[in-house]
């Protein structure tokens, strides 16, 4: 079970951990919120989760492009 948990944590987007760091809120509570609200609302928080993950990836890409180390 521990290997399965590590597999998903390594390959996940990191949205819950990022929110937990920014809001100073326990990561487990945020994950439970997404899970329970997905069951209650038939998956609409999954759309929010994926959009937040995409925003994080785009921000990371833009920061990499604007890195001042890459002078020509």
C-alpha positions, 0 to 999 in steps of 0.5 A: 500500500505504501508503494502505491501511495508513493507512486501517486504522490510522485506523479501527481500534479502537486496541487493539494500540497501547493495549496496547503503550503500557501494557505498553511492548511493540512494537505490531507484535509485538502485532499479529503475535500477534493475527494468528498466534494467530487463524490457529492457533486459528481466530479465538478471539483476534478475540473477545478483540480485539473485547471489549477494543475494546468495553471501551475504548469503554465506558470512554471513554463513561463518562469523558465522562459523568463529566466535571466540566466539564458542570455544570448 
